[in-house]
Each structure stands twice: as structure tokens, then as C-alpha cells.
Amino acid sequence: MNRLNPGTPFPEIRVTNLDGNPEDIGKPSEDAEWRAIVVYRGKHCPMCTKYLNKLEDYVQQLKDKGIEVIAVSADSREQLLEHLEKLDISYPVYHGLTLDQMQELGLRISMPRSETETDHRYAEPGLFVVNSDLDLHIVDISNNPFVRPDIETLVNGLQWIKENSYPTRGTWVEH
């Protein structure tokens, strides 16, 4: 299994936006210095819907610190459009994360338990924060929908990191 190391360049991961255009999710827009990339399981997951909606409460606070938020899943465009009916968010959501991309990001991958859940493999929750150098500053990988960073703690931590120029942690790798 691949494992991304903090302090290294975030890989080029191109997924599709709602307009059908491919975008590299690891690059902050011109309006931001950093980017928080939330990988969620898909529209079938009520925990994901709740988490994405709660995250909206903090989007402006993060934006004020130069951090933009995006979300991405392996869902199809149709599944994303259906999911957007349950989401009350202002930040971009992308679809079409491939199995190879999930593996490149080191995400845990699950098979649907039944056809009523979804029709494809999907990534379990992950969070990646890319800094202004386009390096991975924070990584959090889960293997189930119940373990995710507490949003308020995450937002407060990100603000503190930026205000104090706190370095990327967990970068030591034995060779």
C-alpha cells in the first residue's frame, strides 16, 4: 500500500468538476494559499453528508486564513448531483476519483456491502492539507466512516499552524 509522507509534494490527482472539466485537486486556487482536500465515501454515506455539511460552518473561517476547502469522492457525476440535494455547502465537490488515484493517495478502499449501498469501490475518509509549497502538510487516513478529525479541532489547529509558521510534522522516514 502506498503511503504519502508529510513534507513531500502532493501528487497530481486530476478529477472532474461539475462542469465536466478535469482539475488537479492538489493545487490551491489563486484565492488561497493552502488547500484542505476532504475525501469522502460517497452519497450513500450519511456520516459523510453530516460531516460535509458541518464543515460548511467553518469554510469562511478557513478562507479568512488563506485555506480553501474542497471535497472529492469516487461517485459518478449523477451520484454527486443526487448527493448535492442533501448538501448545503458552498465549497467545490469533485467526482470520479479512480481506484488508481485512491491507491496513490494511500486511502483505505472498501467494496459496497450490497447494490443498494453503491455500485463501485470507494475510498474511506481521508484528509489532506496541501501548503503553499504544494507539499503535504497534514494527512489523516481512516478505514471507516466513524473516525474523522473533529472539525473544530482541525480548524483551530490549521489556524494556529498558519499563524505560528508551525512546520510539517511526522516527516522522519527510515531508509
N, C-alpha and C positions, 0 to 999 in steps of 0.2 A: 504494500500500500504506500502510495506517495504521501509525503508529509512536508508541507510548506514550512520553511523556517522563518521566524520573525527576523526582520532586518535585511531580508533578501527581496529582490524585485518581485512584485506580484505578477503572475503570468498573464499573458494576453488571453483573455477569455471573451470571445465575441458571442453575444446572444442577441435576440431580436426584441426590438421595442414594439409598442402597439401599432406603429405605422408600418411595420414590416421591415424596418431597416436594422442591419446589424450594428451593434455598438460594443466597444471594449469596456466592460464594466469596471475595470481596474483603474481607469483614468478619471480623476475629478474633472468636473466641468470648469469652464472659465470662471464661474461664480464661486468656486470653492477651492480650498487648499487641500483638504483631505476628503476621503470618501469612505463611508461605512456601507458595506455590502452585506445585506441580510439574505441568507439562503434559507428558503422555507420549503416545506414538504409539498405543498400544493393546495388547491382549493378544497380537497377532500378533508383537510385537517382543521378542525375547529380551533385547536390550540394556536395554529398559525394565524388564523383570522383574528383571533383575540390579540395576539402579540403584535401583529402588524397594525391593527387599529390603535392599540395603546402607544405604540411607537410614535404615531402621529402627534400625540400630545407634546412630544419633545423635539419635533423636527425643527421648529423655529429657533429654539434654544441652541441646538447644534449648528444650525445655519449661521446664527449670530457669531459663532466661534470659528466659522470657516469650514465646517464639516457638513457635507451633504449625505443624505441617506438614499439608498436605492434597495430594492428587493428583487430577487430572482428565484425562479423555480424551473423544474423540468416540464411543467404543464405546457399544453398546446395553447395557441392563441385563443381558441374557443373556450378552453377551460379558464384561462385568465380573464376573459371577458365576463364569464359567468361569476367568477370569484369577485371581480370588481363591484358587482352588485351588492356584496356583503362587506366591502371595504369602504371605509370613509377616510381616505388618505390623499395627500397632495403630492407625495414623492413618487418618482418613477418606479414602475414594476416591469420587469422583463420576463420573457418566457423562452422556452426551448433549450434549457441547459442540458447538454448531452451527457451520456454516460462517460465518455472520454474526459469531458470537462470536469465532471464530478470527481472522477478518479484523479485528475491532475491537481485539483484543489485539496485532495485528501479527505473528502467528505465521506461519511458513512452512507451507504446506499441500501435501500430496502426494496423488496418486492411487495406489490399490493397483496393484502390478505384475501381479497376477493375482487371480482369485477366491479362490484358496487363501490369499492373504495376508489380505485383509479385504474387506468389501463396501461400504466407504464412504471418502470423503475423510477424511483425518486430519491433525492438527497434528504437525509435527515438534517435538522437545523445546523447552520454554521454562520459564523460572523467573522468578517474580515474587515479590518480598518487599514486603509492604504494612506500613507502620509504624502507630503508634498514632494518627496523624492521618488514617489511611486513604489516605495518599499512597504512590505507588510509590517505594520506597527503592532497590530493586535490580531490574534487568531483564536477562535473558540469553536470547537467541533463537538457535536453531540451525537449520540446514537439513538436518541428517542425524542419525541415531541415534548417531554416534560422537563427537560433540562436545557435552559437557555439563560443567558445573562439577564439579571434583573435590570430593567431598562433605566430606572432612576440611578442605580449604582453605576451603570455603564456611562450614562450621560455625564454625571458628576465626575467620574474618572477621566473621561475624554477631555472635559473642560480643564481639569487640573493638569493633565498631561500637556495640553497645549499652552496653558498659562505659565507653566514651570519648565518648559522645554525638557520634559522628562524623557529620557532615552528609551529606545525599544528594549524590552526585557526578554529574557529567555533565548538569547542568541547563541549561547555556547553550544557547540556541536563537537563531539569527539570524532576524531578522524582515525 
